[in-house]
Amino acid sequence: MDLTVAVPVRNEEKNLPMCLQAIGVDFAQSIFVIDSGSTDATAEVARSHGAQLIDFEWDGYFPKKRNWFLRYHTPRTKWVLFLDADEILSPAVKKEIAAALSDTRHQGFLLSYSNYFLGRRLRGGYPLRKMALFRVGEIEYERIDEDRWSQCDMEVHEHPILNGSVGLIRSRIDHRDLRGIDSYMRKHNEYAAWEANRMHVARSSSSSLSNHPWSQKQRFKYSLLSSKFGGFIYFLGSYFLMGGWRDGSVGFAFAMLKAGYFTQIACRLKELETNRLR
């Protein structure tokens, strides 16, 4: 296909082999691994699977990793697919993507994912979808001028900005992190700090959050974060409304940790606002 696959990484020697093996050698014209100075065997894994390795060092400002790749290593293909190292393409997903890209009017596609937690595929909880497949040269991830208040060198919850239509790939990519619960907790601590700072900057720069060009999903999320009960509301929706109870104790633990994540963001946000007023 007229497609480039880009995999941004940092210390992903455990997850990357399955990700690259699942992509295969005949799915895309090019496979790039964009590495942020890994200290493990990530680079060797990428080379051994035939991927092209690109080194990235973030200076704390725009652009981050994905936008940097799009700007300074612009793929020569018509389409680009961004995968995280813990995301595994199934044959069904690859087949559906191939069919979709063969004749489409869309600028981008939402991809669907299956979450794994504690080694188990979750049946319940909120559905995970994100836009990670789009036309080269027409779309970038939203710009957030962080001015060094973040340690996240890759666009995490920034969304691609596009004006055209969006399609949907219904077959699910497996989102399966093999690095364990410690990695999960560290990652979400980092994400929580980023989310709180972003919300703090947005509140400081505007009297109304409705002035920000956020997607409907983002507006819902940030309105939830504005409430001290956001974590509890998330838990009720994920575990009861969206069927997290079907996954038993694992589903309960997953919903509780995610609820704690939302609560942590709210607490961090409150702390930032309190410090600003002192």
C-alpha positions in Angstrom: 0.0 0.0 0.0 0.9 3.7 -0.4 1.5 3.8 3.4 4.2 4.5 5.9 4.1 3.1 9.5 5.7 5.2 12.1 6.4 3.9 15.7 7.5 6.5 18.3 9.4 4.8 21.1 11.6 5.1 24.2 12.9 2.0 26.0 10.4 -0.3 24.3 12.5 -3.5 23.9 9.8 -5.6 25.5 6.8 -4.3 23.4 8.5 -3.5 20.1 9.2 -7.0 18.7 5.5 -8.0 18.7 4.5 -4.7 17.2 7.0 -4.9 14.3 6.3 -8.6 13.7 2.6 -7.9 13.4 3.2 -5.2 10.8 5.1 -7.6 8.6 7.1 -6.9 5.5 4.4 -6.6 2.9 1.9 -4.2 4.6 3.5 -0.8 4.2 6.2 0.7 1.9 8.2 2.0 4.9 8.4 1.4 8.6 10.1 4.0 10.8 11.0 3.7 14.5 11.5 7.2 16.0 13.6 6.7 19.1 14.0 9.2 22.0 17.5 8.0 23.2 16.5 4.6 24.5 19.0 3.1 26.9 17.9 -0.5 26.4 17.9 -2.7 23.2 15.2 -0.8 21.4 17.5 0.3 18.6 18.8 -3.2 18.0 15.2 -4.6 18.0 14.2 -2.0 15.4 17.1 -2.8 13.1 16.7 -6.5 13.4 13.1 -6.3 12.1 14.1 -4.2 9.1 12.7 -0.8 10.4 14.5 2.5 9.7 15.7 4.0 12.9 15.5 7.8 13.5 16.9 9.5 16.6 14.9 12.3 18.2 15.8 14.7 21.0 13.2 17.0 22.3 14.2 20.5 23.3 11.0 21.1 25.4 9.1 23.1 22.8 7.0 22.5 19.6 7.2 20.3 17.7 7.1 17.0 19.6 7.9 13.6 18.2 5.1 12.9 15.8 4.8 16.5 14.4 8.6 16.6 14.1 8.6 13.4 12.1 5.9 14.7 9.8 7.8 18.0 9.3 11.4 16.9 9.0 11.1 13.3 7.8 7.9 13.7 5.8 6.8 10.3 4.5 6.9 9.9 0.7 3.7 7.9 0.8 0.2 9.2 0.5 -0.8 7.8 4.0 0.9 7.5 7.4 -0.1 5.2 10.3 1.2 6.0 13.8 1.4 3.0 16.1 2.6 2.9 19.7 5.0 0.1 20.5 2.4 -1.7 22.6 -0.2 -1.8 19.7 -0.4 -4.9 17.6 -2.0 -5.1 14.2 -4.2 -8.1 13.5 -4.7 -9.6 10.0 -8.3 -8.3 10.1 -7.2 -4.8 10.8 -4.6 -4.8 8.0 -7.2 -6.2 5.6 -9.7 -3.5 6.5 -7.1 -0.7 6.2 -6.1 -2.0 2.8 -9.6 -2.0 1.6 -10.4 1.4 3.0 -7.3 3.1 1.5 -7.8 1.6 -1.9 -10.7 4.0 -2.6 -11.7 6.7 -0.1 -12.7 10.3 0.1 -11.7 10.6 3.8 -8.7 12.5 5.1 -8.2 10.3 8.1 -9.5 7.3 9.9 -10.4 6.5 13.5 -8.8 3.3 14.7 -10.4 0.9 17.2 -8.5 -0.8 20.0 -8.9 -3.7 22.4 -7.4 -2.9 25.9 -5.5 -5.5 27.8 -4.9 -5.3 31.5 -3.0 -7.7 33.8 -2.7 -10.1 30.8 -6.4 -10.2 30.0 -8.3 -8.7 27.1 -11.1 -6.4 28.5 -14.6 -6.9 27.3 -16.1 -3.9 29.0 -15.2 -0.3 29.7 -15.2 2.8 27.5 -14.4 2.0 23.9 -10.9 3.1 22.9 -10.6 4.9 19.5 -8.2 7.5 18.2 -7.2 9.0 14.8 -3.8 7.6 13.9 -4.2 7.0 10.2 -4.3 10.0 7.9 -3.1 11.6 4.6 0.5 12.9 4.6 1.0 16.7 4.2 -2.6 17.7 5.1 -2.8 17.0 8.8 -0.7 17.6 11.9 -1.3 17.0 15.6 -2.7 20.0 17.4 0.0 22.5 18.6 0.4 23.1 22.3 3.1 25.5 23.3 4.3 23.9 26.5 7.3 26.0 27.4 9.0 23.2 29.2 6.2 22.4 31.7 6.0 18.8 30.4 8.3 15.8 30.3 6.3 14.1 27.6 8.3 14.3 24.4 5.5 12.8 22.3 2.0 13.9 21.5 0.0 11.8 24.0 -3.5 13.3 24.1 -3.1 15.9 21.4 -5.5 15.2 18.4 -4.8 15.4 14.7 -6.3 18.6 13.2 -8.2 18.1 9.9 -11.0 19.8 8.0 -12.2 16.9 5.9 -14.2 13.7 6.6 -13.2 10.9 8.9 -13.7 7.2 8.4 -13.7 4.4 10.9 -11.7 1.1 11.0 -13.8 -1.2 13.1 -11.5 -4.2 13.4 -9.5 -3.8 16.6 -5.8 -3.3 17.2 -4.6 -5.0 20.4 -3.3 -2.5 22.9 -1.1 -4.7 25.1 1.7 -3.3 27.2 4.1 -6.0 28.4 6.1 -3.8 30.7 3.9 -4.4 33.8 2.0 -2.4 36.4 5.0 -0.3 37.4 5.3 1.1 33.9 1.5 1.6 33.7 1.6 3.7 36.9 4.6 5.7 35.9 3.1 6.5 32.5 -0.2 7.6 34.0 1.5 9.8 36.6 3.3 11.5 33.7 0.1 11.9 31.7 -1.8 13.2 34.8 0.8 16.0 35.2 0.5 16.9 31.5 -3.3 17.0 31.6 -3.3 19.2 34.7 -0.9 21.6 33.3 -2.7 21.8 30.0 -6.0 22.5 31.8 -4.3 25.1 34.1 -2.8 27.0 31.1 -6.2 26.9 29.3 -8.0 28.3 32.3 -5.4 31.0 32.8 -5.5 32.2 29.2 -9.3 32.3 28.8 -12.3 33.1 30.9 -14.3 30.4 29.1 -13.0 27.0 28.2 -15.6 26.9 25.4 -13.3 29.3 23.4 -10.8 26.5 22.8 -11.0 24.6 19.6 -11.4 21.2 21.3 -13.1 18.2 19.9 -16.4 17.0 21.5 -14.5 14.2 23.2 -12.0 16.7 24.6 -14.7 19.0 25.8 -16.4 16.2 27.7 -13.1 15.1 29.2 -12.1 18.5 30.4 -15.5 19.3 31.8 -15.2 16.0 33.8 -11.8 17.1 35.0 -13.3 20.4 36.3 -15.3 18.4 38.9 -13.7 16.9 42.0 -16.1 14.0 41.4 -14.8 13.3 37.9 -13.0 10.1 38.9 -16.1 8.8 40.6 -18.3 9.6 37.6 -15.8 7.9 35.3 -15.8 4.8 37.5 -19.6 4.6 37.4 -19.7 5.0 33.6 -16.9 2.6 32.9 -17.7 -0.2 35.4 -21.5 -0.2 35.3 -22.8 1.7 32.2 -20.1 0.4 29.8 -19.9 -3.2 31.2 -16.6 -3.2 33.0 -18.2 -5.6 35.5 -18.1 -8.3 32.9 -14.3 -8.5 33.4 -14.7 -9.4 37.1 -12.0 -8.3 39.5 -9.6 -7.3 36.7 -12.3 -5.0 35.3 -12.9 -3.5 38.7 -9.2 -2.8 39.2 -8.9 -1.3 35.8 -11.8 1.1 36.4 -10.6 2.0 39.8 -7.1 2.9 38.5 -8.5 5.0 35.7 -10.8 6.7 38.2 -7.8 7.4 40.4 -6.0 8.8 37.3 -8.9 11.3 36.8 -8.9 12.2 40.5 -5.1 12.8 40.4 -5.5 15.2 37.5 -8.2 17.1 39.4 -5.9 17.3 42.5 -2.9 18.4 40.5 -5.0 21.1 38.8 -6.2 22.3 42.2 -2.7 22.5 43.5 -1.5 24.5 40.4 -4.3 27.0 40.8 -3.8 27.4 44.5 0.0 28.0 44.0 -0.8 30.6 41.3 -3.0 32.6 43.7 -0.4 32.7 46.5 
